Amino acid sequence: MARVRVGISGWRYPPWRGVFYPAGLAQRRELEYAAERLPTVEINGSFYSLQRPSSYRGWHEQTPGDFVFAVKGGRFITHMKKLAGVESALANFFASGVLALGPKLGPFLWQLPPMLGFDAGRLASFFDLLPRTTKEAAALAERHDAKLADDRAWTQIDADRPLRHALEVRHDSFRVPAAAELLREHDVALVVADTAGKWPYLEEVTADFVYVRLHGAEELYASGYDDAALDGWAGKLAGWRDGGLDAYVYFDNDIKVHAPYDAQRLFDRLS
C-alpha cells in the first residue's frame, strides 16, 4: 500500500537546541530524538560536501528499522557543473557512503539553482546517468576518482533495490508541459515546492511517487504553517496516497524552529 512519510530537512540546527531538542541533549543524539517522533529525514549535508561512509553507517544505526532517509545530491553536480560533465562527480557521490544506508535509503533529491532553466537535452543526458537500482549505483561508485581514496569509498550493497529520484526546479521555464513530460519519460518526480511564492509551484505527477518540500507558507525558511494550511496539505497527500502514490514530505522552515513541530502536526493528521 502507498504510504506518506513526513519529516524534516536536516536535523542539526543550533536554534533547535533547548526548544525542540531538550536542554542538555547530546548533539550526537539529536537524530535519534527526531527519529523517535518522525519516520523520515532529508539529509542535506550531502548537498554541501561529500559525507563519509562512517557518517552514513552511524545514521543508519541511530534510527529505527523502518526509518527512511532522503539524500540530497551534491551542489557540485547541480550548481557548479549544472548537470553537465558529471560522470566522475556522480561516481564520487554514490561512493561517498549513501549505499551504507541499506534498506533505509529512500529517494535522491536533485535541487537545481534558480538560474538554470529548462534544457531538455541537458536534463535527459543527466537522467540517463542516474542509477535506478542499488546494484547500478554500486557499479557507478566503483568508478570513483582519486578524490575518494579507496578506504573512504563505500561500494557495497546488502541487496539490489530500486532507487528513486526527484528534481526540484527554481526557474519559470519549467512551467511548460514539455518539462513535466520529460520527467515522466525518465520516471523522475517533479518536486512540489512551497516557497512562499519565490519560485515556481508545480504539482505535476511525473513518477510513481510524490516529493514535497515545504519551505515556508509566507516567508521563505521562516514562517510556519497554521492549522488550515496543514489541513490542506493533509488532504492533498491523502489524495495522492489513496491514488496509489507514495509521498515524501520534508519541512525546511527551520529558522524559527517551525519545521519539526509542523512536521509532527502534519504527520498526526495523516496517521
Secondary structure, DSSP 8 states (H G I E B T S, - for coil): ---EEEEEE----GGGBTTTB-TT--GGGHHHHHHTT-SEEEE-HHHHS---HHHHHHHHHTS-TT-EEEEE--HIIIIISTTSS-HHHHHHHHHTTGGGGGGGEEEEEEE--TT----HHHHHHHHHHS-SBHHHHHHHHTT--TTS-GGG-----SS--B--EEEE--SGGGGSHHHHHHHHHTT-EE-EEE-TTSS-------SSEEEEEE--SSSTTT----HHHHHHHHHHHHHHHHTT-EEEEEE--TTTT-HHHHHHHHHHHH-
